[in-house]
Amino acid sequence: MDDLSSYLAVLADSDLFGTLALICLSVFLCGLSRRVRESKQYVWLAMGCLLFMPMLHFVGTYFINAVRY
């Protein structure tokens, strides 16, 4: 389990979540404009931001369970 703890420590230390937060903040700020908010590109970006965390949770759960068995 020491390898898993090392991996999780590196993952937590990475800029993955900080980068995601900045991207989501940028999408939010762009959405304050009605013209941007009604564009198809904005809808796709907002959907991507909303789906990233559940997908990351699903993939993490899958790999944690795969390591256990």
N, CA, C and O atoms as a MOPAC input file, in Angstrom:
PM7 MOZYME 1SCF
protein

 N      0.81100 1    -1.19600 1     0.00000 1
 C      0.00000 1     0.00000 1     0.00000 1
 C      0.85400 1     1.25900 1     0.00000 1
 O      0.33900 1     2.35300 1    -0.23200 1
 N      2.15000 1     1.12300 1     0.25700 1
 C      3.02500 1     2.28000 1     0.29000 1
 C      3.11800 1     2.93700 1    -1.08600 1
 O      3.21600 1     4.15900 1    -1.19400 1
 N      3.08500 1     2.10600 1    -2.14400 1
 C      3.12100 1     2.65300 1    -3.49700 1
 C      1.87200 1     3.48200 1    -3.79100 1
 O      1.94500 1     4.52800 1    -4.43500 1
 N      0.72800 1     3.00200 1    -3.31200 1
 C     -0.51800 1     3.73200 1    -3.52700 1
 C     -0.48600 1     5.06800 1    -2.79400 1
 O     -0.91300 1     6.08700 1    -3.33500 1
 N      0.02500 1     5.06300 1    -1.55200 1
 C      0.09900 1     6.33700 1    -0.81800 1
 C      1.03000 1     7.31200 1    -1.50600 1
 O      0.76000 1     8.51300 1    -1.54700 1
 N      2.12300 1     6.80400 1    -2.04500 1
 C      3.04900 1     7.68700 1    -2.76800 1
 C      2.38800 1     8.26100 1    -4.00400 1
 O      2.52600 1     9.44800 1    -4.30100 1
 N      1.66600 1     7.41000 1    -4.72700 1
 C      0.97800 1     7.87700 1    -5.92900 1
 C     -0.05800 1     8.94000 1    -5.58500 1
 O     -0.13900 1     9.97100 1    -6.25200 1
 N     -0.85000 1     8.69100 1    -4.54600 1
 C     -1.88600 1     9.65600 1    -4.16000 1
 C     -1.27100 1    10.96300 1    -3.67400 1
 O     -1.83600 1    12.03400 1    -3.89600 1
 N     -0.12000 1    10.88400 1    -3.01500 1
 C      0.55000 1    12.10800 1    -2.57200 1
 C      1.01100 1    12.92700 1    -3.76300 1
 O      0.88000 1    14.15100 1    -3.76500 1
 N      1.55100 1    12.26100 1    -4.77700 1
 C      1.98900 1    12.96900 1    -5.98700 1
 C      0.79200 1    13.56500 1    -6.71200 1
 O      0.85300 1    14.69300 1    -7.20000 1
 N     -0.30000 1    12.80300 1    -6.78300 1
 C     -1.50100 1    13.29300 1    -7.45800 1
 C     -2.06000 1    14.51800 1    -6.73900 1
 O     -2.44400 1    15.49500 1    -7.38100 1
 N     -2.10600 1    14.46700 1    -5.42200 1
 C     -2.63100 1    15.60300 1    -4.65400 1
 C     -1.71800 1    16.81500 1    -4.78500 1
 O     -2.18000 1    17.95500 1    -4.74200 1
 N     -0.43300 1    16.56700 1    -4.94500 1
 C      0.51900 1    17.66600 1    -5.05600 1
 C      0.54100 1    18.26100 1    -6.46700 1
 O      1.04900 1    19.36300 1    -6.67300 1
 N     -0.00400 1    17.54000 1    -7.42100 1
 C      0.01100 1    18.03300 1    -8.80100 1
 C     -0.93200 1    19.22800 1    -8.93700 1
 O     -1.73000 1    19.51900 1    -8.04500 1
 N     -0.82300 1    19.89000 1   -10.04000 1
 C     -1.65400 1    21.06800 1   -10.28800 1
 C     -2.96000 1    20.72500 1   -10.99500 1
 O     -3.61500 1    21.60700 1   -11.55100 1
 N     -3.34000 1    19.45500 1   -10.97800 1
 C     -4.55400 1    19.03200 1   -11.67000 1
 C     -5.78400 1    19.77600 1   -11.15600 1
 O     -6.54600 1    20.33100 1   -11.94700 1
 N     -5.98000 1    19.79100 1    -9.84900 1
 C     -7.18200 1    20.40400 1    -9.29500 1
 C     -7.12500 1    21.92900 1    -9.35500 1
 O     -8.15400 1    22.58000 1    -9.53600 1
 N     -5.94600 1    22.49600 1    -9.20500 1
 C     -5.80900 1    23.93700 1    -9.34400 1
 C     -6.09900 1    24.39000 1   -10.76300 1
 O     -6.74700 1    25.41300 1   -10.98100 1
 N     -5.61300 1    23.62100 1   -11.72000 1
 C     -5.88000 1    23.93600 1   -13.12500 1
 C     -7.36500 1    23.81100 1   -13.42900 1
 O     -7.93700 1    24.65900 1   -14.11400 1
 N     -7.99200 1    22.74800 1   -12.91500 1
 C     -9.43200 1    22.57800 1   -13.12100 1
 C    -10.20600 1    23.74100 1   -12.51200 1
 O    -11.16400 1    24.23200 1   -13.10800 1
 N     -9.79700 1    24.17700 1   -11.34000 1
 C    -10.48300 1    25.30400 1   -10.69700 1
 C    -10.35300 1    26.57200 1   -11.52700 1
 O    -11.32100 1    27.32200 1   -11.65400 1
 N     -9.18300 1    26.82800 1   -12.09400 1
 C     -9.00300 1    28.02600 1   -12.92600 1
 C     -9.81900 1    27.93200 1   -14.21900 1
 O    -10.39300 1    28.92500 1   -14.66500 1
 N     -9.86900 1    26.75500 1   -14.81300 1
 C    -10.66600 1    26.58400 1   -16.03000 1
 C    -12.14200 1    26.79500 1   -15.72400 1
 O    -12.83800 1    27.48500 1   -16.46800 1
 N    -12.62300 1    26.20500 1   -14.63500 1
 C    -14.03700 1    26.37500 1   -14.26800 1
 C    -14.35300 1    27.82900 1   -13.92800 1
 O    -15.42900 1    28.32500 1   -14.26400 1
 N    -13.42600 1    28.51100 1   -13.26800 1
 C    -13.63100 1    29.92900 1   -12.97100 1
 C    -13.70100 1    30.73800 1   -14.26000 1
 O    -14.52900 1    31.64000 1   -14.38300 1
 N    -12.84400 1    30.42300 1   -15.21200 1
 C    -12.86300 1    31.13200 1   -16.50000 1
 C    -14.17500 1    30.90100 1   -17.23900 1
 O    -14.74300 1    31.83100 1   -17.81100 1
 N    -14.65500 1    29.65900 1   -17.22500 1
 C    -15.92900 1    29.36000 1   -17.88800 1
 C    -17.05900 1    30.10400 1   -17.19400 1
 O    -17.95300 1    30.63300 1   -17.85400 1
 N    -17.02400 1    30.14800 1   -15.86800 1
 C    -18.04900 1    30.87800 1   -15.12200 1
 C    -18.03900 1    32.36300 1   -15.47300 1
 O    -19.08800 1    32.95200 1   -15.73300 1
 N    -16.85100 1    32.96200 1   -15.48000 1
 C    -16.76000 1    34.39800 1   -15.77600 1
 C    -17.20900 1    34.70300 1   -17.20300 1
 O    -17.83900 1    35.73100 1   -17.45100 1
 N    -16.88600 1    33.81300 1   -18.14100 1
 C    -17.35900 1    34.01100 1   -19.51700 1
 C    -18.88100 1    33.89800 1   -19.58900 1
 O    -19.52200 1    34.56000 1   -20.40500 1
 N    -19.45100 1    33.05700 1   -18.73200 1
 C    -20.89700 1    32.85300 1   -18.73300 1
 C    -21.68600 1    34.02200 1   -18.18100 1
 O    -22.91300 1    34.04100 1   -18.28100 1
 N    -21.00900 1    34.99000 1   -17.60400 1
 C    -21.72500 1    36.16700 1   -17.12200 1
 C    -22.28300 1    36.99400 1   -18.27600 1
 O    -23.22800 1    37.76300 1   -18.09700 1
 N    -21.70500 1    36.83500 1   -19.43900 1
 C    -22.20500 1    37.52600 1   -20.62400 1
 C    -23.28600 1    36.66800 1   -21.28800 1
 O    -23.06600 1    35.48900 1   -21.56600 1
 N    -24.43000 1    37.25700 1   -21.53400 1
 C    -25.53700 1    36.50200 1   -22.13400 1
 C    -25.17900 1    35.99900 1   -23.53400 1
 O    -25.55400 1    34.88900 1   -23.91100 1
 N    -24.46400 1    36.80300 1   -24.29100 1
 C    -24.09100 1    36.40900 1   -25.65100 1
 C    -23.21400 1    35.15800 1   -25.63400 1
 O    -23.40600 1    34.23800 1   -26.42800 1
 N    -22.25100 1    35.14200 1   -24.71800 1
 C    -21.36400 1    33.97900 1   -24.60500 1
 C    -22.12100 1    32.78200 1   -24.06200 1
 O    -21.95300 1    31.66400 1   -24.55000 1
 N    -22.95400 1    33.00800 1   -23.05500 1
 C    -23.68700 1    31.92700 1   -22.40000 1
 C    -24.61200 1    31.18900 1   -23.35300 1
 O    -24.86900 1    30.00000 1   -23.16800 1
 N    -25.11300 1    31.87100 1   -24.36200 1
 C    -26.03500 1    31.24100 1   -25.30200 1
 C    -25.33100 1    30.56000 1   -26.47600 1
 O    -25.99200 1    29.99500 1   -27.34700 1
 N    -24.00100 1    30.60800 1   -26.50900 1
 C    -23.27900 1    29.96900 1   -27.60900 1
 C    -23.12500 1    28.46500 1   -27.34400 1
 O    -23.11500 1    28.01900 1   -26.19700 1
 N    -23.00700 1    27.71300 1   -28.41100 1
 C    -22.87700 1    26.26800 1   -28.31500 1
 C    -21.53700 1    25.87000 1   -27.67000 1
 O    -21.46600 1    24.88200 1   -26.94000 1
 N    -20.48400 1    26.64000 1   -27.94400 1
 C    -19.17900 1    26.33500 1   -27.37000 1
 C    -19.20500 1    26.45800 1   -25.84500 1
 O    -18.60800 1    25.65100 1   -25.13300 1
 N    -19.90900 1    27.48500 1   -25.36100 1
 C    -19.98800 1    27.66700 1   -23.91300 1
 C    -20.73300 1    26.50700 1   -23.26300 1
 O    -20.34000 1    26.03800 1   -22.19500 1
 N    -21.78700 1    26.05000 1   -23.88900 1
 C    -22.55700 1    24.93100 1   -23.33700 1
 C    -21.66700 1    23.69500 1   -23.22100 1
 O    -21.71600 1    22.98700 1   -22.21500 1
 N    -20.85900 1    23.43600 1   -24.23600 1
 C    -19.95400 1    22.28600 1   -24.20100 1
 C    -18.88100 1    22.45500 1   -23.12300 1
 O    -18.55900 1    21.50300 1   -22.41100 1
 N    -18.33300 1    23.65900 1   -23.00400 1
 C    -17.32700 1    23.90400 1   -21.96800 1
 C    -17.91800 1    23.74100 1   -20.56400 1
 O    -17.29500 1    23.13300 1   -19.69400 1
 N    -19.10000 1    24.27700 1   -20.34700 1
 C    -19.74400 1    24.16500 1   -19.03800 1
 C    -20.05700 1    22.70400 1   -18.72300 1
 O    -19.87100 1    22.26100 1   -17.58900 1
 N    -20.52700 1    21.96200 1   -19.70900 1
 C    -20.81800 1    20.55000 1   -19.49400 1
 C    -19.53400 1    19.77800 1   -19.17200 1
 O    -19.53700 1    18.89200 1   -18.31700 1
 N    -18.45200 1    20.11200 1   -19.84900 1
 C    -17.17100 1    19.46800 1   -19.56400 1
 C    -16.69400 1    19.74300 1   -18.14700 1
 O    -16.19200 1    18.84900 1   -17.46500 1
 N    -16.85600 1    20.98700 1   -17.71000 1
 C    -16.45700 1    21.33100 1   -16.33900 1
 C    -17.31300 1    20.58600 1   -15.31500 1
 O    -16.80500 1    20.13200 1   -14.29000 1
 N    -18.59800 1    20.46300 1   -15.59300 1
 C    -19.48600 1    19.77500 1   -14.66400 1
 C    -19.24300 1    18.27100 1   -14.63400 1
 O    -19.42900 1    17.63800 1   -13.59400 1
 N    -18.83200 1    17.69300 1   -15.74800 1
 C    -18.63400 1    16.24700 1   -15.80200 1
 C    -17.24300 1    15.80000 1   -15.37900 1
 O    -17.03700 1    14.61100 1   -15.13400 1
 N    -16.29100 1    16.70400 1   -15.28600 1
 C    -14.92100 1    16.30400 1   -14.99000 1
 C    -14.78600 1    15.66200 1   -13.61400 1
 O    -14.15400 1    14.61300 1   -13.48800 1
 N    -15.35700 1    16.26000 1   -12.59700 1
 C    -15.19700 1    15.72400 1   -11.24700 1
 C    -15.87300 1    14.36100 1   -11.07600 1
 O    -15.24400 1    13.46300 1   -10.51700 1
 N    -17.11300 1    14.15400 1   -11.52200 1
 C    -17.67800 1    12.80100 1   -11.39300 1
 C    -16.88400 1    11.74900 1   -12.17000 1
 O    -16.73000 1    10.62200 1   -11.70100 1
 N    -16.38100 1    12.10900 1   -13.35000 1
 C    -15.58800 1    11.14800 1   -14.11600 1
 C    -14.27500 1    10.84800 1   -13.41700 1
 O    -13.83600 1     9.69900 1   -13.39900 1
 N    -13.63900 1    11.86200 1   -12.83900 1
 C    -12.40200 1    11.64600 1   -12.10200 1
 C    -12.66000 1    10.75100 1   -10.89400 1
 O    -11.84300 1     9.88600 1   -10.58100 1
 N    -13.77600 1    10.94800 1   -10.22200 1
 C    -14.14700 1    10.10200 1    -9.08600 1
 C    -14.37800 1     8.65300 1    -9.54000 1
 O    -13.92200 1     7.71600 1    -8.88500 1
 N    -15.07700 1     8.47600 1   -10.64500 1
 C    -15.34800 1     7.13700 1   -11.16700 1
 C    -14.04800 1     6.41900 1   -11.52300 1
 O    -13.86100 1     5.26100 1   -11.14900 1
 N    -13.16200 1     7.08200 1   -12.23100 1
 C    -11.89400 1     6.47100 1   -12.64100 1
 C    -11.04500 1     6.16000 1   -11.41300 1
 O    -10.44300 1     5.08900 1   -11.33700 1
 N    -10.98700 1     7.07600 1   -10.45700 1
 C    -10.22500 1     6.83400 1    -9.23300 1
 C    -10.77200 1     5.66600 1    -8.43700 1
 O    -10.00600 1     4.84900 1    -7.92700 1
 N    -12.09300 1     5.57800 1    -8.32400 1
 C    -12.71600 1     4.46500 1    -7.61400 1
 C    -12.42700 1     3.14400 1    -8.30900 1
 O    -12.15400 1     2.13600 1    -7.65600 1
 N    -12.48700 1     3.15300 1    -9.62200 1
 C    -12.20300 1     1.93600 1   -10.38700 1
 C    -10.77500 1     1.46100 1   -10.13900 1
 O    -10.55000 1     0.27800 1    -9.88000 1
 N     -9.81000 1     2.37500 1   -10.21600 1
 C     -8.41800 1     1.97200 1   -10.04200 1
 C     -8.09700 1     1.60500 1    -8.59700 1
 O     -7.27600 1     0.71900 1    -8.35700 1
 N     -8.72500 1     2.26500 1    -7.63700 1
 C     -8.49700 1     1.89200 1    -6.24300 1
 C     -9.03900 1     0.49200 1    -5.99100 1
 O     -8.39800 1    -0.29800 1    -5.29800 1
 N    -10.20100 1     0.17000 1    -6.53500 1
 C    -10.76100 1    -1.16800 1    -6.35900 1
 C     -9.97000 1    -2.20800 1    -7.13500 1
 O     -9.85700 1    -3.34900 1    -6.68500 1
 N     -9.42500 1    -1.85100 1    -8.27500 1
 C     -8.61400 1    -2.78300 1    -9.05400 1
 C     -7.31700 1    -3.10000 1    -8.32400 1
 O     -6.81500 1    -4.22100 1    -8.41600 1
 N     -6.77000 1    -2.13600 1    -7.60300 1
 C     -5.53100 1    -2.35500 1    -6.85700 1
 C     -5.77800 1    -3.24700 1    -5.65600 1
 O     -4.91400 1    -4.04100 1    -5.28300 1
 N     -6.95700 1    -3.12400 1    -5.04200 1
 C     -7.28000 1    -3.89500 1    -3.84100 1
 C     -7.38300 1    -5.38200 1    -4.13000 1
 O     -6.98100 1    -6.19100 1    -3.29400 1
 N     -7.91100 1    -5.77100 1    -5.29200 1
 C     -8.19900 1    -7.19000 1    -5.54000 1
 C     -7.18500 1    -7.81200 1    -6.43400 1
 O     -7.28000 1    -9.00000 1    -6.74200 1

